[in-house]
């Protein structure tokens, strides 16, 4: 946040982890994402920006069905956000 000047543009994309099933954390893919914030963390961070573009996405995680891991099917949810620092 501090490295962006007032009026600067933030371009952001990431997932959030509000409703993951308990078995999800044993999956290798989930271990590759070292920070697993909840949506409220992003909402608070975005409140310091004037939104230019905001899109939430929710897609089924189809790779779970290929036998690559033990975790059940779930939906990946996240944000695309572009905003101007206030």
N, C-alpha and C positions, 0 to 999 in steps of 0.2 A: 504494500500500500504506500509506504513512504517513498519508494523509488519512482512513483508516478507523480508527475507535477499536477497541480490543479488545472483542470481542463483537459488533461491527458486522457487517452482512450485505452480502456481495458478490453481485451478480447479474451474470452474465457470459455472453456468447455471442460466439464468433468462429470463424473457420476456421483450420486449420493447413495447412502446405504441405510435408509430408514427401515425397510421391511424385508431384510434378508432372512431366509430360513436358517435355523441353527447349524445345519450341516454345511452351509455355504462356506464357513470359515475354514473348513478342512480342504477345500479345493485349492489347487496350485494357482489358478488364475487370480483368486482373491488375495493371495499372499504377495502378488506382484504389485499391488496397489498399497503402498505403505501407510497412507493416511486414508481413513474411511469415515469422512465426516457425514453428519446427518444434514438433511435439507435445510434445517433451521440455521446452521452455521453459514451456509451460502447466502441465505436470505438476509442475514444480518450484515454480512460483508457487502452484498450488493446494495444495501441501503445507503452506502456512502457514495453511490454513483447515480447519475441521471441515466436511466435506461434509454438506449438507442434501439436495441434489438434484444428480445428475450424469447427463448423457446425452450420449453421443457420437453423432454422426450421420454418415451417408455417403449421399450422393444423387448420381445421375448428373447431370452438367451438360448438360442437354438443349439449352441455347441454342447450344452449339457446332455443333449440326447444322443451324442455320438459315442458315448462310453468313455470319454476322456477323463471323467472324474466321478466322484461319488455323490456330489451335491445334487439335489433335486432341481427340476426346472424352476426358473424364477424370471422375473422381469428386471431388465437393467433400466434404471431411471437416472436422468441427469439434466443438465442445463447447457444451453448455448446462451452466452450473455455478452453483449457489447454495451459498454456504458462509458460515460464521461465523468471523470472525477469531479466532485463538487468542491 
